[in-house]
């Protein structure tokens, strides 16, 4: 797992890149509990069964001042370009099947590298159909 921090604020985690080989145990915490966007990776063996359940209704006020986003590549490949909070370029990473990227702050862009690439994108909701993007080069 690669954690990418701001060059401006070195202790501020902006992005995470996770690859299938990063998942070592049954349950792998990818994002920490302080992030609005939560993810664990499950590396499971045949026969593993989860008991039937539903989640209790709880009051949980968790707010974030920005959209956080994740891409999970199911098939194909893409390049992700990560940027700092001021828009300066940090690094480029390749995403292939099973890889995921997480952006908490800072910027990102993607370039699809193969035809029929299949990606799941996750964001915090509810989606309000407003333009929450600030474009830069």
C-alpha positions, 0 to 999 in steps of 0.5 A: 500500500502506498500512502501519498502525503502533501509536500506542503503539509507533510503529515497530511495524507492525501491519497492511498494506492492499494494493490491486490498483493498489499492484502496480506490477512483476512481483514486489511484496514485501508483507510483509517477511522478518521477518514470519511471514506472508509474501506477495508480489504478482505482476503478470504479463503473458500468456505468463509461464511459471514453470519446473516446480519443487518446493521443497527440504526445509529446516529452518526454525524460525520461531515467532510468539507469536500468530496472524497473519491475512490476508484477500483479497477475491476478489469483493464488499466488506468493511470492515476495522477495525484496532485497536492492541495495547491494543484502541484503534481505529486506522482503517477501510478498505474492501476490494474485489475484489483487496484484501488485509489483513494483521494481524501484531499488534493487533486487527481486525474485518470487516463484509461490505458486499455479498451473495455476498462471497468471501474467502480467509483465511490464517493461520499454522498448524498450526491447533490448534482452540483459542480464541486470540481475545481479544474487546474493543469 
